[in-house]
Amino acid sequence: MKIAYLLGSLNRGGTETLLLDVFRNAQANQLEAIGVYRKSGVLEVEFIQSGVPMLMLSVGRNILGYLFRLRKLLISNGIDIIHAQQPLDALYARIASIGLNRKVILSLHGYDFEDTRLAKIMLKIILKRTNTNIYVSRHQQHYYLRKYSLKPQNQLVVYNGIAFEKLNLSATHSMTLSSTPDKITLRKELPISSDTLLLGTVGNFNAVRDQLTLCRFLKQLKEKDVKFHFVFVGKRIEQMPHLYDDCVSYCQENDLSRSVSFLGSRTDVPDILVELDAFLYATDHDTFGIAVVEALAVGVPVFVNDWEVMNEITENGKFATIYKTKDVDDLLQHFTVFLQNKQAYLTKAAEAAKFVRSKYSIEKHIERLKEVYSRYCPKPLKGM
């Protein structure tokens, strides 16, 4: 059975990172696939080198022409299942495959909170016309089930997967949390002293996250005379620049600029994570939280707010410290306990690393995808 993955652009983002990891591990996990994308992007070369054939199919101004070319591509490549990563691509796939008996699957990587009225109408239409909708958490699945009155049997959860080898850590190192030379890289870059707490978070400044709450926490941490340096890893989004600008302004107005660095988009996130003394995260409506899982995987103590999805992926706080959403005082209280009991938190972090590496690996993700595909397969997929 052959799968066609439909993508929009190949710019850097959570969805694209996930699919790139899937493609890089497709052959080893006996997954036969091609990638079809509408726009180029910074990850295009990496996708082309992933080992999965990549085909660019631009929409342009002639949508009917695009649909005809997509239909022709599906036929010529012997595609059995079309797996779209956006509602728009699922709609294109459904129209292009009329009469072909191709199955259409849609993965939903976010919520519809920020969607336009037109986008919500399109979403409502396509959700009931796919063969299966895939969600990245149970909480997200329940949201869509309730809001759109969907058939439960067609709504499945497939947790995101992470290629842990890209974290560039041996299992022994990540479990023991031993001090190694690579833990001084970021400290040299900034530069900061070895006795300064190195804290950080990862995520673009968009409507999903709540970096301003972390800034407010840092103000209180400074008032407590804690010696720290905090790094924000993530880019400023042109469509919503105020989310980034407000954080920068807040830090400047509260004399935090020397203790806070805005690093922008980085390609060395795994190296940064392993250097941190603690990882802090604040979300308004993440669907999964790849950055949180990656931080857990390297054995760093993690603090995250009690959004339902975060409770879900951390086993209700068993593998991370959960604080009340937007409650800076509660976060400070938990963090103060951490400062007084670092070894206990490191032990908990080591257990968390083992847990997430076993549950959220890219291999587990692909295995679960193949189980979903096999629902429409007359015979077992390779490796099943």
Residue pairs with C-beta under 8 A, 6 or more apart in sequence:
1 32
1 80
1 81
1 373
1 376
1 377
1 381
2 32
2 33
2 34
2 77
2 78
2 79
2 80
2 81
3 31
3 32
3 33
3 34
3 79
3 80
3 81
3 82
3 83
3 373
4 33
4 34
4 35
4 36
4 73
4 74
4 77
4 79
4 81
4 82
4 83
5 19
5 22
5 23
5 33
5 34
5 35
5 36
5 52
5 83
5 85
6 36
6 37
6 82
6 83
6 84
6 85
6 86
6 89
6 90
6 92
6 93
7 15
7 16
7 19
7 35
7 36
7 37
7 38
7 85
7 86
7 89
8 37
8 38
8 39
8 85
8 86
8 88
8 89
9 16
9 37
9 38
9 39
9 40
9 41
10 16
10 37
10 39
10 40
10 41
10 42
10 43
10 44
10 47
11 41
11 42
11 43
12 41
12 42
12 43
12 265
13 204
14 109
14 160
14 288
14 290
15 85
15 107
15 109
16 41
16 43
17 290
18 160
18 161
18 290
18 365
19 35
19 47
19 85
20 43
20 46
20 47
20 50
21 161
21 162
21 163
21 166
21 362
22 31
22 33
22 161
22 362
22 365
22 366
22 369
23 33
23 35
23 47
23 50
23 51
23 52
24 50
24 51
24 163
25 31
25 163
25 362
25 363
25 366
26 32
26 33
26 50
26 51
26 52
26 366
27 51
29 363
29 366
29 367
29 370
29 383
30 381
30 382
30 383
31 366
31 369
31 370
31 381
31 382
31 383
32 382
33 52
34 52
34 53
34 54
34 55
34 77
34 79
35 47
35 50
35 52
35 53
35 54
35 55
36 54
36 55
36 56
36 57
36 70
36 73
37 47
37 54
37 55
37 56
37 57
38 56
38 57
38 58
38 59
38 89
39 58
40 56
44 54
47 54
48 54
55 73
57 66
57 69
57 70
57 73
58 66
59 66
60 66
66 92
67 92
67 95
67 96
68 96
70 92
70 93
70 96
71 96
71 97
71 100
73 79
74 82
74 96
74 97
74 100
74 102
75 100
79 102
80 102
80 103
80 376
80 377
81 102
81 103
81 104
81 105
81 373
81 376
82 90
82 93
82 97
82 102
82 103
82 104
82 105
83 105
83 106
83 107
84 90
84 92
84 93
84 104
84 105
84 106
84 107
85 106
85 107
85 109
87 106
87 108
87 119
87 122
87 123
87 126
87 127
88 122
90 104
90 105
90 106
90 126
90 130
91 122
91 125
91 126
93 102
93 104
94 104
94 126
94 129
94 130
97 104
103 131
103 132
103 376
104 129
104 130
104 131
105 130
105 131
105 132
105 133
105 134
105 372
105 373
106 126
106 127
106 130
106 132
106 133
106 134
107 133
107 134
107 135
107 136
107 158
108 133
108 134
108 135
108 136
108 140
108 144
108 287
109 136
109 287
110 208
110 287
111 140
111 143
111 285
111 287
112 119
112 120
112 123
112 147
113 207
113 285
114 207
115 123
123 148
124 148
127 133
127 144
127 148
127 150
128 148
128 150
128 151
130 154
131 154
131 376
132 154
132 155
132 156
132 372
132 375
133 144
133 150
133 154
133 155
133 156
134 156
134 157
134 158
134 372
135 141
135 144
135 155
135 156
135 157
135 158
135 287
136 157
136 158
136 159
136 160
136 287
136 288
137 157
137 159
137 287
137 288
137 309
137 312
137 313
138 157
138 312
139 308
139 309
139 312
140 287
140 288
140 309
141 155
141 156
141 157
144 150
144 155
145 152
145 155
156 372
158 365
158 368
158 369
158 372
159 288
159 313
159 359
159 360
159 364
159 365
159 368
160 288
160 290
160 293
160 360
160 365
161 360
161 361
161 362
161 363
161 364
161 365
161 366
162 290
162 293
162 294
162 297
162 356
162 360
162 361
162 362
163 361
163 362
164 297
164 357
164 361
164 362
166 270
167 174
167 270
167 273
167 274
167 294
167 297
167 298
168 270
168 271
168 274
169 270
169 274
169 298
171 357
173 180
174 274
174 297
174 298
174 299
174 353
174 357
175 299
175 350
175 353
175 354
176 350
177 299
177 346
177 349
177 350
182 271
182 274
182 275
183 274
183 275
184 194
184 275
185 271
185 275
186 198
186 231
186 271
186 272
186 275
187 193
187 194
187 196
187 198
187 275
190 229
190 231
190 261
192 198
192 229
195 227
196 227
196 228
196 229
197 226
197 227
197 228
197 229
197 277
197 278
198 228
198 229
198 231
198 275
198 276
198 277
199 228
199 229
199 230
199 231
199 276
199 277
199 278
199 279
199 280
200 230
200 231
200 232
200 233
200 272
200 273
200 276
200 279
200 280
201 211
201 214
201 230
201 231
201 232
201 233
201 234
201 279
201 280
201 281
201 282
201 291
202 233
202 234
202 269
202 272
202 273
202 279
202 281
202 291
202 294
202 295
203 209
203 211
203 233
203 234
203 281
203 291
204 234
204 235
204 237
204 265
205 211
205 234
205 235
205 236
205 237
205 240
205 243
205 244
205 247
206 237
206 240
206 243
207 240
207 243
207 284
207 285
208 283
208 284
208 285
208 286
209 234
209 243
209 281
209 282
209 283
209 284
209 286
210 282
210 283
210 284
210 305
210 326
211 232
211 234
211 243
211 247
211 282
212 243
212 246
212 247
212 250
213 282
213 305
213 326
213 328
213 331
214 230
214 232
214 280
214 282
215 247
215 250
215 251
215 254
215 256
215 260
216 250
216 328
217 280
217 328
217 331
217 332
217 335
218 228
218 230
218 251
218 256
218 259
218 260
219 250
219 254
219 256
220 328
220 329
220 332
221 228
221 332
221 335
222 228
222 254
222 255
222 256
222 259
224 332
224 336
226 339
228 259
229 259
229 260
229 261
230 259
230 260
230 261
230 280
231 260
231 261
231 262
231 263
231 272
232 247
232 260
232 261
232 262
232 263
233 263
233 264
233 265
233 266
233 269
233 272
234 264
234 265
235 244
235 264
235 265
236 243
236 244
236 245
236 264
237 243
237 244
244 262
247 262
248 262
250 256
251 257
251 260
263 272
266 272
269 291
269 294
270 294
270 298
273 279
273 294
273 295
273 298
273 300
274 298
274 300
276 295
276 300
277 300
277 301
278 300
278 301
278 302
278 303
278 335
278 338
278 345
279 292
279 295
279 300
279 301
279 302
279 303
280 302
280 303
280 304
280 331
281 289
281 291
281 292
281 295
281 302
281 303
281 304
281 305
281 310
282 304
282 305
282 325
282 326
283 289
283 304
283 305
283 307
283 309
283 310
284 307
285 307
286 292
286 307
286 309
286 310
287 309
288 309
288 313
289 304
289 309
289 310
289 313
292 302
292 304
292 310
292 313
292 314
292 320
293 313
293 356
293 360
295 302
296 302
296 314
296 319
296 320
296 349
296 352
296 353
296 355
296 356
297 353
297 356
297 357
297 360
298 353
299 346
299 349
299 350
299 352
299 353
300 349
301 321
301 338
301 342
301 345
301 346
301 348
301 349
302 314
302 319
302 320
302 321
302 349
302 352
303 320
303 321
303 323
303 331
303 334
303 335
303 338
304 310
304 314
304 320
304 321
304 322
304 323
305 322
305 323
305 324
305 325
305 326
305 331
306 322
306 323
306 324
306 325
307 325
310 320
310 322
311 317
311 322
313 360
314 320
314 322
314 352
315 355
316 322
319 348
319 351
319 352
319 355
319 356
320 352
321 334
321 338
321 345
323 330
323 331
323 334
324 330
324 331
338 345
358 364
370 381
370 383
370 384
371 384
373 381
374 380
374 381
374 384
